[in-house]
Amino acid sequence: MTNLSPAHRDAALSALAATEVDVLVIGGGVVGAGCALDAVTRGLTVGLVEARDFASGTSSRSSKLIHGGLRYLEMLDFGLVREALRERGLILQRLAPHLARPVRFLYPLKHRGWERLYAGAGVTLYDAMAASQALPRHRHLSRRGALRACPALRKDALVGALQYYDGQLDDARHTMFLARTAAAYGAHVASRTEVVGILREGERVTGVRVHDLEHDRTFEIRAQQVINATGVWTDDTQSLVGERGQFNVRASKGIHLVVPRDRIQSSTGLILRTTSSVLFVIPWGRHWIVGTTDTDWNLDKAHPAASSKDIDYLLTEVNKVLSRPLERADVQGVFAGLRPLLSGESESTSQLSREHSVGSPVPGLVVVGGGKYTTYRVMARDAVDAAVHGLARTVPPCVTDRVPLLGAEGYPALWNRRGILATQSGLHVARIEHLLGRYGTLITEVLDLIRDEPDLGRPIKGAEDYLRAEFVYAAAAEGARHLVDVLARRTRISIETFDRGVVAAPDAAELMGRVLGWTPEQRDREVENYRLRVEAERASQEQQDDETADAARLGAPDVVPLRL
């Protein structure tokens, strides 16, 4: 089993404490994990440390889309759109076909004539930039055709529509798979390892000082090059160096609502124009994701809070086009994330660039900031290219455009055999399809757990979309160290159930505890911490503004300092 097991973490930290690596990456989000995979597949020795869990920040709280960004065409940012569409094709077709899939969107038209020409020209250009990708081209629909695809729309909300395709993936699992693939190629990968200091020899950065939050110990890691890939924490990490950064990162909050699939009668997603941005209604299994907002955020970065005002804004905007309005009681889950935008002259975060930048403020240190999820691989390539300049030897170029993630190799063939897998395992074919979309060809490792212990083939109480084996596997192979890691990121139970995962928590803790060696007291503490987290999030969502929502969210104990 190729994994991020507890034993792997211990071995990784021991190796990092004992030897100097070529490249040490700070940050286990999508860019940091991408940097680790890029560097290790060039033949470099690599370490990756993350203060919390993989994808615990921005990279688990996106709109779950891989797309070029139609609105950037309107801003005439053709280069960014072309680059993002190229990366979308790579993810869908080669790098992560088990985690990504095409998704269809409907763009309602409100004006006859000019809007169809204007929007149609934009979508035509969008398709042309992605001409080599195996996605259907856009279509023009009459109002009747649009209402057939989306009966939930009000008849007076449109005169016709455009239909086009983009891509979707589970961001948290994708980021975890990046880290796991880097580990499979030899990177030393460790979560719950916080950088608390930067080592220097003269003006040169030579490594970091880290605090192992699981075992409450501090030690040093030596590296020829350090890459700061900490997203919205870039400026905080940079401050440890004692030098001003070459650019600043500004946090923009985006929130999303999760509602049951039966509340919006539609066979397609929606993209709607608002006064300040665009609004997506995105298919997500048995749910819809509705988002997002775009507002400045200067409060706690670890736990951005969604306020009642945020929720009301999204409901108001989406209800402008729905014949049966959504109500607060329909909201099954809420999540808030922060976009790491490069600071510019604009006061509005919605106007700041989604381009990325790479700099080297002092020798031995590379900083990467900005960008968007879809272009993570390009950001990682550019950051590692900059780090390579500081190494005194020739290093091969980036190869990650040709390196499938774990679970991707052979996925189409295994998908075609899903009926056989169902027969062999005794699971329904729909269950096999769900597992294939989460694990790809690594599904066989999950099925092996069920074969050895048939009870693990039952759904977990309170979240029947997920099997008990998945919680054992998350702790044994996917680097999950705490209950929130599984309920919020390895699965999406925290946003897909009305109770936010509280009912599933005791059984999940018992299954994880088998692997991690938790005592009954530790299991109870994990469950209680998770319950308090949910209560604090619910309380924040009743507050009217960011300040009071943030204060309510901070009422919960932090999940990190559980010394196990």
C-alpha angles and dihedrals in degrees: 000000000000101000157148091240126165087256091053091053092051091047092047093053092046091052093047091051093050105042140036115246128208094233131017116192120204113206132045099215122112094282095046093046088046090052091052092051092046094050097044092049089056089061097260126137106246142189127191122193127183125187095216129005128323109277091003091138129042095335094071096041105058128114088267091242132130103200146138093240113245092210091061089064088061087053087052090241092144095156093057092047093048092048093047093048090052090052091046089057093049093051094046098043108028120002104046113000089149092060101035133060140170117268127196123226134192120210110198116218118217101184130055121235110354098047093052090050094045098044092037091055090051094050091044089056089046091055092045092055088055096040095134094055122099097237123119115257122247123276134208113232132194118229089261092051091048092051091051089056093042113021089173092076121101110246091230092051095078145022094200139326149229121233121204141156135242135161135267136193141165099261097199095050091044091054091047090051090052090054091044093050090050088053090050089057091050108274116145102236126186133167125197088042112124125200107228100168145014121233118222138183104198106313094337124098109228103174145309142272113234137192115217099217094194096058100022097237133130127213142152130259118201120211137167090219131020121200117203105208099157101131113206088009092060095108092046092052091044090055089065088067092058092229132107114253124241090237138013129230121221122201120230117189121224122181130194134197124215117209132174116272093239092062093073115042104214142120092207140048122251135228115196132184117232129186092265107024142333131298125215129203101195128190110238113176107280090353146059124233113214118194173245144337126183114207136143116263125197101160134083108342096196095060112024108192129222111220129208087251090058092050093047090050093056093044091049093050097046092043090060088078104029122096089207108042122223117242132204089256089062092061107105098175141004129200133179128200138177125234114216101226124179109245115250141161095281118098091207117080089208088066097049118108123262089208117117132228134206124201142167107215093176132011113279095024129094122186124198122188145162122023131112133270096256093058096048092119093055090048090051092048092052092047093050090045087057092048091050089060087066095054118091096228143057114276125191118250125259116294101174092110085071101038113093116208120249109284094030102087109092094002097133091054093048091047088056088053095052092113090055091048089052092052093046095047099038090234124127114262090241089059091050090051090052091050092047089055090055103038108017111198090349086076086096090068091054092046090050089059090053093047091054094043112021092191088071088067091072122096116257116254112264097016110055095176088076130063124225089241090066092065093051090047093048091058095039101044113007103057097250108159102168138034094253090056090065101035095046104031118011085047127013096228091126091068101025100062129060091231089052091234100306093125092049094046100086095050091042091052091049092052094045091045091061090063099036096043096240119177118227088259092054091049091051091048092051091051093047093047090051092048091051090048091055092046091051092049091050090049092051091053090059092057120096102221142030096257096055092039090053091049091051092048091051089058089084121084114253113259094218107074097067101130104209 
